[in-house]
Amino acid sequence: MELGIRLHLAGLSLSNTVRELEKFGVERSRKAVHDWVHKCDLQPVDNAKPNHVALDETVIQLDEHRYWLYTAVDPETNKILHIRLYSTTTTALTERFLHELTEKHDLDDAVFLVDGAKHLQTALRRSGLRFRYEKHGNRNAAERVFRDIKRRTSSFSNCFSHAKPSTAESWLQAFAVWHNATN
């Protein structure tokens, strides 16, 4: 199971993961591998204490519906600190994301690096967190994570097709664990 999960999260499609497992005498269906990934409930590690946090959001498509993927990345290590999927983007949801993030990590001294999104800046201000507008530089850590996620989800046309938001978020959490282990 662990090998199948690792292979899929590392970039193999479900079909290719099944083929690789067959080389070791393990015969499982694509559905079985899919279920392993989503049931393992992997979560990024808690208790980081970064100096900076790159914060950003992007749109992810689930069938015909749009969802907003929020990500917080430590630009020094490139590790994903927190990742969540929401059906809309509001200042209140951004504050919820920040609350979850600050519950998981020691961010008292951290400076958040954000782009020009006003709701991100408003939520940070309301939460009493320090932030700095940064278009490039260290904030690019979040952009690199988004590029990798979008590359992976677009290359697996079946990954987010007909997926429930909870299934997509489960995969994204597992992806964050794999991403952090390889950086």
C-alpha positions in Angstrom: 0.0 0.0 0.0 2.7 2.4 1.0 4.6 1.9 -2.3 1.4 2.4 -4.3 0.6 5.6 -2.4 4.2 6.9 -2.9 4.2 6.1 -6.6 0.9 7.8 -7.3 1.9 10.9 -5.3 5.3 11.0 -7.0 3.6 11.5 -10.3 2.4 8.2 -11.7 -1.2 7.9 -12.9 -3.4 5.3 -11.3 -3.0 3.0 -14.3 0.8 3.3 -14.3 0.9 2.8 -10.5 -1.1 -0.4 -10.9 1.4 -1.6 -13.6 4.3 -0.9 -11.4 2.8 -2.8 -8.4 2.1 -5.8 -10.7 5.9 -6.0 -11.2 6.1 -6.9 -7.5 3.3 -9.4 -7.7 0.7 -7.0 -6.2 -2.5 -7.0 -8.2 -4.8 -4.2 -7.3 -7.3 -2.1 -9.2 -7.0 1.6 -9.9 -9.9 2.1 -7.6 -8.0 0.4 -4.8 -4.9 2.6 -5.2 -7.2 5.7 -5.4 -8.8 4.6 -2.1 -5.5 4.0 -0.4 -4.4 7.6 -1.2 -7.6 9.1 0.1 -8.0 6.9 3.2 -4.5 7.3 4.5 -5.4 10.8 5.7 -1.9 12.2 5.3 -1.4 15.7 6.7 1.5 18.1 6.6 3.6 18.1 9.8 2.8 20.6 12.5 5.0 22.9 14.6 7.1 24.6 12.1 8.5 28.0 13.0 9.3 29.8 9.8 10.5 33.4 9.5 8.4 34.0 6.4 5.2 32.4 5.0 4.3 32.7 1.4 0.6 32.8 1.2 -1.5 32.5 -2.0 -4.6 31.1 -3.5 -5.5 29.7 -7.0 -8.5 28.3 -8.7 -8.8 24.5 -9.1 -11.5 23.0 -11.4 -13.6 20.0 -10.1 -15.7 19.1 -13.1 -17.6 22.2 -14.0 -17.2 23.8 -10.5 -14.4 26.2 -9.4 -12.8 25.9 -6.0 -10.1 28.1 -4.4 -7.0 26.4 -3.2 -5.2 28.2 -0.4 -1.6 27.4 0.4 0.9 28.5 2.9 4.5 27.7 2.1 7.8 28.2 4.0 9.9 29.9 1.3 13.1 28.9 3.0 12.4 25.2 2.9 9.7 25.1 0.2 7.6 23.0 2.5 3.8 23.3 2.4 2.7 24.4 5.9 -1.0 24.3 5.3 -3.3 23.6 2.3 -7.1 23.9 2.0 -9.8 23.9 -0.7 -12.8 26.1 -0.4 -15.9 26.5 -2.6 -15.6 30.3 -2.7 -13.1 32.9 -1.7 -14.0 35.4 1.1 -12.2 37.3 3.8 -14.0 35.2 6.4 -12.7 31.9 4.8 -9.2 33.4 4.5 -9.4 34.2 8.2 -10.4 30.6 8.9 -7.5 29.3 6.9 -5.1 31.6 8.8 -6.6 30.5 12.1 -6.0 26.8 11.2 -2.5 27.7 10.1 -1.6 29.5 13.2 -3.0 26.7 15.4 -0.7 24.2 13.6 2.5 26.3 13.6 4.4 28.9 15.7 4.0 32.0 13.5 4.3 34.7 16.1 7.4 36.2 14.5 6.6 35.3 10.9 6.0 37.8 8.1 3.5 36.7 5.6 4.4 37.4 1.9 1.3 38.1 -0.2 0.4 39.4 -3.6 -2.1 42.2 -4.3 -5.2 40.2 -3.2 -7.0 42.6 -0.9 -9.0 39.9 0.9 -5.7 38.2 1.9 -4.3 41.5 3.2 -7.6 42.3 5.0 -7.7 38.8 6.7 -4.1 39.1 7.8 -4.7 42.6 9.2 -7.8 41.4 11.1 -5.9 38.4 12.4 -3.2 40.6 13.7 -0.5 39.0 11.5 2.4 40.9 9.9 2.5 40.9 6.2 4.4 42.4 3.3 3.3 42.8 -0.3 5.8 40.9 -2.5 5.2 40.2 -6.1 8.3 38.1 -6.7 11.1 36.8 -4.6 10.3 34.5 -1.7 6.6 34.5 -2.5 7.4 32.6 -5.6 7.6 29.5 -3.3 3.8 29.3 -3.3 3.7 29.9 -7.0 6.0 26.9 -7.6 3.8 24.7 -5.4 0.7 25.8 -7.4 2.5 25.1 -10.7 3.3 21.6 -9.6 -0.2 20.9 -8.3 -1.7 22.2 -11.6 0.8 20.2 -13.7 -0.1 17.1 -11.7 -3.9 17.6 -11.8 -4.0 18.5 -15.5 -1.8 15.5 -16.4 -4.2 13.2 -14.6 -7.4 14.1 -16.3 -9.1 11.5 -14.1 -7.7 12.9 -10.9 -10.2 15.7 -10.2 -12.9 14.6 -12.7 -16.0 13.4 -10.9 -14.3 14.0 -7.6 -16.0 15.3 -4.5 -14.3 18.4 -3.0 -13.4 16.2 0.1 -11.7 13.7 -2.2 -9.7 16.4 -3.9 -8.7 17.9 -0.6 -7.7 14.6 0.7 -5.4 14.1 -2.3 -4.0 17.6 -1.9 -3.2 16.9 1.7 -1.4 13.7 0.8 0.4 15.5 -2.0 1.6 18.1 0.5 3.1 15.3 2.6 4.8 13.8 -0.4 6.0 17.3 -1.5 7.4 18.1 1.9 9.3 14.7 2.1 11.0 15.4 -1.3 12.1 18.9 -0.6 
